[in-house]
Amino acid sequence: MHTDDLHVWQHSHTFGQDMKRPGERRTLIVIAVTGAMMVVEIVAGVLTGSMALLADGLHMASHAGALSLNAFAYVYARRHAHDEDFSFGAGKVNALGGFTGAVLLALFALLMAWASVGRLLHPVPIIVDQALLVAVLGLAVNGASVFILRVDDHHDHHGLDDSHHTHHHDHNLKAAYLHVLADALTSLLAIVALLSAKYLGLTWMDPVVGIIGAILVSSWSLGLLRTTSGILLDKQGPESIRDRIRNSIEQDEDSKVTDLHLWSIGPSIYAVVIAIVAHDPATPAQYKERIPKNLGLVHIAIEVHACPSGGQMDGN
């Protein structure tokens, strides 16, 4: 075979990762807004003595850091999409950025909890009116960020049928959306705490809300650690996708899947390696044609084995 003919059997491993994702620009806008409000809340929390306001500022700082890592991951993955040193493109940079952000979130949560417990044991006066003004402003900023990062499922389906579109969201954008939503909730809790201190004299509510904020951050951090570590360690992809692959190949009684490895190589895209055994096997190309095109599979490798004439296959 002439080397010039090989290009027919070769393909790029960028898998669309060289294209700017819709969430990138929105994430950058929210980083700028969140960063500015973070500085205001932290300074105001220190000056007014409000632990809830300081906790909300630190909460926003942790999210601004995580969002910055996500933005870096977007840019890095796009710029290195054609780098042949990455076997399946640079899509896992998104997961690495998320994992690093989750570790930072956990550290912020510990800091918030430690400071809040200290304030609960040793209360200090709170300048409530000024703290309330900043908290309300923070809630407004977080609400605007939620609106900017709103996840529109209709535009994220990419032609998928409704039963399987959940696997094809921009998970970075979804995570950023949940991040600012949690920020909005923390701002609301800070306002409740400050109002309780102002009108009911419940000054202990302020550090308690700081502890609640720390729990929110740590909960989000653990969830993100589980998700991203699974991707980085090549954990098997969604069971629903694996079942559809297996069922499409085993549509005739002769062909059986003996080995199937599905793993994520980027946001909502997967690679799969499949081993098939049959008495009268089809070609790998024919088996590949059986697999639905709407599963996010961008790299499919199939090996086929002929079962000996007397061999038995139990269908398991």
C-alpha positions as CSV (number, residue, x, y, z in Angstrom):
1,M,0.0,0.0,0.0
2,H,1.3,3.5,-0.9
3,T,1.9,5.7,2.1
4,D,-0.2,8.5,0.5
5,D,-3.2,6.1,0.7
6,L,-2.9,5.8,4.5
7,H,-4.7,9.1,5.2
8,V,-8.0,7.3,4.4
9,W,-7.5,5.1,7.5
10,Q,-6.1,7.9,9.8
11,H,-8.0,10.6,11.6
12,S,-7.4,13.5,13.8
13,H,-7.4,13.1,17.6
14,T,-8.6,16.6,18.4
15,F,-12.2,15.5,18.7
16,G,-13.5,19.1,18.4
17,Q,-11.4,20.2,21.4
18,D,-9.7,22.9,19.3
19,M,-13.0,24.7,19.1
20,K,-14.0,27.4,21.7
21,R,-16.8,26.0,23.9
22,P,-19.8,28.1,24.6
23,G,-19.2,28.1,28.4
24,E,-15.7,29.7,28.1
25,R,-16.7,33.3,27.5
26,R,-19.5,33.1,30.1
27,T,-17.1,31.7,32.6
28,L,-14.6,34.5,32.1
29,I,-17.4,37.1,32.6
30,V,-18.4,35.5,35.9
31,I,-14.8,35.2,37.1
32,A,-14.4,39.0,36.7
33,V,-17.7,39.8,38.5
34,T,-17.1,37.2,41.2
35,G,-13.5,38.3,41.8
36,A,-14.6,42.0,42.3
37,M,-17.4,41.1,44.7
38,M,-15.1,38.7,46.6
39,V,-12.7,41.5,47.4
40,V,-15.6,43.7,48.6
41,E,-17.1,41.0,50.8
42,I,-13.8,40.0,52.5
43,V,-12.8,43.5,53.2
44,A,-16.3,44.4,54.5
45,G,-16.3,41.2,56.6
46,V,-13.1,42.1,58.3
47,L,-14.1,45.8,58.9
48,T,-17.6,45.0,60.1
49,G,-16.7,41.9,62.2
50,S,-19.3,39.7,60.3
51,M,-18.2,36.1,60.2
52,A,-21.0,35.3,57.8
53,L,-20.0,38.0,55.4
54,L,-16.3,37.0,55.6
55,A,-17.3,33.3,55.0
56,D,-19.4,34.3,52.0
57,G,-16.4,36.3,50.7
58,L,-14.1,33.3,51.2
59,H,-16.7,31.1,49.6
60,M,-16.7,33.4,46.5
61,A,-12.9,33.4,46.6
62,S,-12.8,29.6,46.4
63,H,-15.3,29.6,43.6
64,A,-13.4,32.3,41.7
65,G,-10.3,30.2,42.0
66,A,-12.1,27.1,40.8
67,L,-13.7,29.0,37.9
68,S,-10.3,30.4,36.9
69,L,-8.9,26.8,36.8
70,N,-11.9,25.9,34.6
71,A,-11.2,28.8,32.3
72,F,-7.5,27.9,32.1
73,A,-8.5,24.3,31.3
74,Y,-10.8,25.5,28.4
75,V,-7.9,27.6,26.9
76,Y,-5.2,24.9,27.5
77,A,-7.2,22.1,26.0
78,R,-8.1,24.2,23.0
79,R,-4.5,25.3,22.3
80,H,-3.0,21.8,22.8
81,A,-5.8,20.0,20.9
82,H,-3.4,19.2,18.0
83,D,-0.4,18.2,20.3
84,E,0.4,14.6,19.4
85,D,2.0,14.1,22.8
86,F,-1.6,13.7,24.1
87,S,-2.9,10.3,22.9
88,F,-6.5,11.3,22.9
89,G,-6.3,15.1,22.8
90,A,-6.0,17.4,25.8
91,G,-9.6,17.0,27.0
92,K,-8.7,15.6,30.4
93,V,-7.1,19.0,31.3
94,N,-10.7,19.9,32.2
95,A,-10.9,17.1,34.7
96,L,-7.4,18.0,36.1
97,G,-8.4,21.6,36.6
98,G,-11.6,20.5,38.3
99,F,-9.7,18.1,40.6
100,T,-7.2,20.9,41.6
101,G,-10.1,23.3,42.2
102,A,-11.8,20.7,44.4
103,V,-8.7,20.4,46.6
104,L,-8.6,24.2,47.0
105,L,-12.3,24.2,47.9
106,A,-11.6,21.7,50.6
107,L,-8.8,23.9,52.1
108,F,-11.1,26.9,52.0
109,A,-13.8,24.9,53.8
110,L,-11.4,24.0,56.6
111,L,-10.3,27.7,56.9
112,M,-13.9,28.9,57.1
113,A,-14.9,26.2,59.6
114,W,-11.9,27.0,61.9
115,A,-12.5,30.8,61.8
116,S,-16.3,30.4,62.4
117,V,-15.8,28.1,65.4
118,G,-13.3,30.5,66.9
119,R,-15.8,33.4,66.4
120,L,-18.5,31.3,68.0
121,L,-16.4,30.7,71.1
122,H,-15.1,34.3,71.2
123,P,-17.8,36.6,69.8
124,V,-17.0,40.1,68.6
125,P,-19.3,43.1,67.8
126,I,-20.8,43.2,64.3
127,I,-21.5,46.4,62.4
128,V,-24.7,45.0,61.1
129,D,-26.1,47.7,58.8
130,Q,-22.9,48.0,56.6
131,A,-22.5,44.2,56.6
132,L,-26.2,43.8,55.4
133,L,-25.6,46.3,52.6
134,V,-22.6,44.3,51.3
135,A,-24.4,41.0,51.7
136,V,-27.4,42.2,49.6
137,L,-25.0,43.5,47.0
138,G,-23.3,40.1,47.0
139,L,-26.6,38.3,46.5
140,A,-27.4,40.5,43.6
141,V,-24.0,39.8,42.0
142,N,-24.5,36.0,42.5
143,G,-27.9,36.2,41.1
144,A,-26.6,37.9,38.0
145,S,-23.8,35.2,37.7
146,V,-26.5,32.4,37.9
147,F,-28.3,34.1,35.0
148,I,-25.1,34.4,32.9
149,L,-24.1,30.8,33.5
150,R,-27.6,29.3,33.2
151,V,-27.4,25.9,31.7
152,D,-29.7,25.6,28.6
153,D,-30.2,21.9,28.0
154,H,-31.9,22.6,24.7
155,H,-28.6,23.9,23.2
156,D,-26.5,21.1,24.8
157,H,-28.2,18.1,23.3
158,H,-26.2,18.1,20.1
159,G,-28.9,16.0,18.4
160,L,-29.2,13.4,21.2
161,D,-32.4,11.7,22.0
162,D,-33.9,12.8,25.3
163,S,-33.2,9.6,27.2
164,H,-29.4,10.0,26.9
165,H,-28.8,13.8,26.7
166,T,-27.6,14.0,30.3
167,H,-24.2,12.6,29.3
168,H,-23.6,15.4,26.8
169,H,-23.7,18.6,28.9
170,D,-20.7,20.8,29.2
171,H,-19.9,19.6,32.7
172,N,-17.5,22.5,33.3
173,L,-20.3,24.9,32.7
174,K,-22.7,22.9,34.8
175,A,-20.2,22.9,37.7
176,A,-19.7,26.6,37.4
177,Y,-23.4,27.1,37.4
178,L,-23.8,25.1,40.6
179,H,-20.9,26.9,42.1
180,V,-22.5,30.4,41.7
181,L,-25.9,29.0,42.7
182,A,-24.3,27.8,46.0
183,D,-22.7,31.3,46.3
184,A,-26.2,32.8,46.0
185,L,-27.5,30.5,48.8
186,T,-24.6,31.4,51.0
187,S,-25.2,35.1,50.5
188,L,-28.9,34.6,51.4
189,L,-27.9,32.7,54.6
190,A,-25.5,35.6,55.5
191,I,-28.4,38.1,55.1
192,V,-30.6,35.9,57.3
193,A,-27.9,35.7,60.0
194,L,-27.3,39.5,60.0
195,L,-31.1,40.2,60.2
196,S,-31.3,37.8,63.1
197,A,-28.5,39.6,64.8
198,K,-30.0,43.0,64.1
199,Y,-33.7,42.4,65.1
200,L,-33.5,39.3,67.4
201,G,-30.1,39.8,69.0
202,L,-29.0,36.3,67.8
203,T,-25.4,37.2,67.2
204,W,-24.4,33.5,67.4
205,M,-26.3,33.0,64.1
206,D,-23.5,34.8,62.2
207,P,-20.7,32.2,63.0
208,V,-23.2,29.4,62.6
209,V,-23.9,30.5,59.1
210,G,-20.1,30.6,58.5
211,I,-20.0,26.9,59.5
212,I,-23.0,26.1,57.2
213,G,-21.1,27.8,54.4
214,A,-18.0,25.6,55.1
215,I,-20.2,22.5,55.0
216,L,-21.6,23.6,51.6
217,V,-18.1,24.1,50.2
218,S,-16.8,20.8,51.5
219,S,-19.8,19.0,50.2
220,W,-19.3,20.5,46.7
221,S,-15.6,19.7,46.9
222,L,-16.1,16.0,47.7
223,G,-18.6,15.6,44.9
224,L,-16.2,17.2,42.4
225,L,-13.3,15.1,43.7
226,R,-15.3,11.9,43.1
227,T,-16.3,12.9,39.6
228,T,-12.9,14.2,38.4
229,S,-10.8,11.5,40.0
230,G,-12.9,8.9,38.3
231,I,-12.2,10.6,34.9
232,L,-8.5,10.9,35.6
233,L,-8.2,7.3,36.7
234,D,-10.1,6.1,33.5
235,K,-13.1,4.8,35.5
236,Q,-15.6,3.0,33.2
237,G,-18.0,5.4,31.4
238,P,-21.8,5.6,32.0
239,E,-23.5,2.2,32.3
240,S,-26.3,3.4,30.0
241,I,-23.9,4.0,27.2
242,R,-22.1,0.7,27.7
243,D,-25.5,-1.1,27.6
244,R,-26.4,0.6,24.3
245,I,-23.1,-0.4,22.7
246,R,-23.4,-4.0,23.9
247,N,-27.0,-4.3,22.8
248,S,-26.3,-2.8,19.3
249,I,-23.5,-5.3,18.7
250,E,-25.3,-8.3,20.1
251,Q,-28.4,-7.7,17.9
252,D,-27.8,-11.0,16.3
253,E,-27.5,-14.1,18.4
254,D,-24.1,-15.1,17.0
255,S,-22.1,-12.0,18.1
256,K,-21.1,-11.6,21.8
257,V,-19.1,-8.8,23.5
258,T,-16.5,-10.4,25.6
259,D,-14.7,-7.2,26.7
260,L,-15.7,-3.5,26.7
261,H,-13.8,-0.6,28.1
262,L,-15.4,2.9,27.9
263,W,-13.7,6.0,29.3
264,S,-13.9,9.7,29.2
265,I,-11.3,11.6,27.2
266,G,-12.9,15.0,27.4
267,P,-16.1,16.8,28.3
268,S,-18.9,14.5,27.2
269,I,-16.7,12.5,24.7
270,Y,-15.6,8.9,25.1
271,A,-13.2,6.3,23.7
272,V,-14.1,2.7,23.7
273,V,-12.3,-0.6,23.1
274,I,-14.5,-3.6,22.3
275,A,-13.6,-7.3,21.9
276,I,-16.2,-9.5,20.0
277,V,-16.4,-13.2,19.5
278,A,-18.7,-14.9,16.9
279,H,-19.0,-18.2,15.0
280,D,-19.5,-16.2,11.8
281,P,-18.0,-12.7,12.6
282,A,-18.7,-9.6,10.7
283,T,-15.9,-7.1,10.0
284,P,-14.9,-4.5,12.6
285,A,-16.3,-1.8,10.2
286,Q,-19.7,-3.6,10.1
287,Y,-19.8,-3.8,13.9
288,K,-18.9,-0.2,14.2
289,E,-21.8,0.7,11.9
290,R,-24.2,-1.0,14.3
291,I,-23.2,1.4,17.2
292,P,-25.6,4.5,17.5
293,K,-23.9,7.7,16.5
294,N,-25.3,9.8,19.3
295,L,-23.4,8.4,22.3
296,G,-20.4,10.8,22.2
297,L,-18.0,8.1,21.0
298,V,-15.1,9.7,19.1
299,H,-12.6,6.9,19.1
300,I,-13.8,3.3,18.6
301,A,-11.4,0.3,18.5
302,I,-12.9,-3.2,17.8
303,E,-11.2,-6.5,17.7
304,V,-13.0,-9.6,16.4
305,H,-12.4,-13.2,17.2
306,A,-13.8,-16.3,15.4
307,C,-15.2,-18.8,17.8
308,P,-14.2,-22.4,17.0
309,S,-16.9,-24.4,15.3
310,G,-17.5,-26.5,18.4
311,G,-17.3,-23.6,20.8
312,Q,-20.2,-22.6,23.0
313,M,-21.3,-19.1,23.9
314,D,-23.7,-18.8,26.8
315,G,-24.7,-15.2,26.1
316,N,-23.5,-13.7,29.4
